[in-house]
Every structure is written in C-alpha cells, then in structure tokens.
C-alpha cells in the first residue's frame, strides 16, 4: 500500500499545528474562555445584587435574611464577589500574556491604557 499521500497529509497537518496562526488561535480561544468565566461571574453577581438596588426591595431582602440567617447573605455575597474579582484578575493576566507574546508592537499603547 502506498502511504506517500498519507505521510504528506501528516506533514501538512503538523505544519499547520506548529504555525503562528494556530498558536494565535489557541491563545484567542483561551482568552475567550477566560472572558466567558469573567462574564458569567459578572452576571451572577449583578443578578444577585439586583434586589438591593431598590430601597424597598433591599429592605425586604434584609428582613428576609435577618429572619433566616444574615450570615448566609454575607457568605453568598462574599463568594460571588470573590469569584468576580478572581475572574477579573485572571482575564487581565491572560490579556497581559497574550499582548506580550503575540502583539509586541502594541505593548507600549497597551501599557499606557492599562
């Protein structure tokens, strides 16, 4: 059996996998995943805090937690806030690494704006 075409296919696949474009694509996918986590934590935190925007609703929520357990309110708020802050830092770190590795021509502008 002739494997020359198959070997050529493998060589081309390896060439594609080792290309800068594939590396950029993988980095963008990782950044996208980091952004999804960040955005999910943002939505969870804002939805949780939404009732506290209205003073009447805020009082109802406070009274509800006062009766049930104020510690639960503090724990859940702390957990959601921690997840949001941690995912924010993670997104910043991923963005920094990507800028420094792939987009050296934008480093100065990025650092100025950051």
C-alpha positions as CSV (number, residue, x, y, z in Angstrom):
1,X,0.0,0.0,0.0
2,X,1.2,3.5,-0.9
3,X,1.5,5.8,2.2
4,X,3.1,8.7,0.5
5,X,-0.1,10.8,0.4
6,X,-0.9,10.0,3.9
7,X,2.6,11.0,5.1
8,X,2.3,14.2,3.1
9,X,-1.1,14.8,4.8
10,X,0.5,14.3,8.3
11,X,3.4,16.7,7.4
12,X,0.9,19.4,6.4
13,X,-1.2,18.8,9.5
14,X,2.0,19.1,11.7
15,X,3.0,22.3,9.8
16,X,-0.4,23.8,10.4
17,X,-0.4,22.8,14.1
18,X,3.0,24.4,14.6
19,X,2.2,27.6,12.8
20,X,2.0,31.1,14.4
21,X,-1.6,31.3,13.3
22,X,-2.6,28.1,15.1
23,X,-0.8,29.4,18.2
24,X,-2.7,32.7,18.0
25,X,-6.0,30.8,17.5
26,X,-5.3,28.7,20.6
27,X,-4.4,31.9,22.6
28,X,-7.6,33.6,21.5
29,X,-9.7,30.6,22.5
30,X,-8.1,30.6,25.9
31,X,-8.8,34.3,26.2
32,X,-12.4,33.7,25.1
33,X,-12.8,31.0,27.8
34,X,-11.4,33.4,30.4
35,X,-13.8,36.1,29.3
36,X,-16.8,33.7,29.5
37,X,-15.9,32.9,33.1
38,X,-15.5,36.6,33.9
39,X,-18.8,37.5,32.2
40,X,-20.6,34.6,33.9
41,X,-19.4,35.8,37.3
42,X,-20.4,39.4,36.5
43,X,-23.9,38.3,35.5
44,X,-24.3,36.1,38.7
45,X,-23.1,39.0,40.9
46,X,-25.3,41.7,39.3
47,X,-28.4,39.4,39.3
48,X,-27.8,38.6,43.0
49,X,-27.4,42.3,43.9
50,X,-30.3,43.5,41.7
51,X,-32.9,43.4,44.5
52,X,-30.7,45.7,46.6
53,X,-30.9,48.5,44.0
54,X,-34.4,49.3,45.0
55,X,-34.6,50.6,48.7
56,X,-37.9,48.8,49.2
57,X,-36.6,45.5,47.8
58,X,-33.4,46.0,49.7
59,X,-35.3,46.3,53.0
60,X,-37.3,43.1,52.1
61,X,-34.2,41.2,51.4
62,X,-32.5,42.4,54.5
63,X,-35.5,41.4,56.6
64,X,-35.7,38.1,54.9
65,X,-32.0,37.4,55.7
66,X,-32.4,38.8,59.2
67,X,-35.1,36.2,59.9
68,X,-33.3,33.3,58.1
69,X,-29.7,34.0,58.7
70,X,-27.8,37.1,58.0
71,X,-24.6,35.1,57.8
72,X,-25.9,33.4,54.6
73,X,-26.3,36.8,53.0
74,X,-22.8,37.8,53.9
75,X,-21.4,34.4,52.7
76,X,-23.1,34.4,49.4
77,X,-22.3,38.0,48.7
78,X,-18.6,37.3,49.6
79,X,-18.5,34.2,47.4
80,X,-19.9,35.9,44.4
81,X,-17.8,39.0,44.8
82,X,-14.7,36.8,45.3
83,X,-15.4,34.8,42.1
84,X,-16.0,38.1,40.1
85,X,-12.7,39.7,41.4
86,X,-10.7,36.5,40.8
87,X,-12.0,36.1,37.3
88,X,-11.3,39.7,36.6
89,X,-7.7,39.3,37.6
90,X,-7.5,36.1,35.6
91,X,-8.8,37.9,32.5
92,X,-6.3,40.7,33.0
93,X,-3.4,38.2,33.4
94,X,-4.4,36.3,30.2
95,X,-4.7,39.5,28.3
96,X,-1.3,40.7,29.5
97,X,0.4,37.4,28.5
98,X,-1.3,37.5,25.1
99,X,-0.2,41.1,24.4
100,X,3.4,40.4,25.4
101,X,3.6,37.2,23.5
102,X,1.8,38.0,20.3
103,X,1.4,41.7,19.8
104,X,4.7,43.3,20.8
105,X,4.0,46.3,18.5
106,X,1.1,47.2,20.8
107,X,2.8,46.8,24.1
108,X,3.5,50.5,24.8
109,X,0.0,51.6,23.9
110,X,-1.5,48.7,25.9
111,X,0.6,49.6,29.0
112,X,-0.3,53.3,28.7
113,X,-4.0,52.5,28.6
114,X,-3.8,49.8,31.3
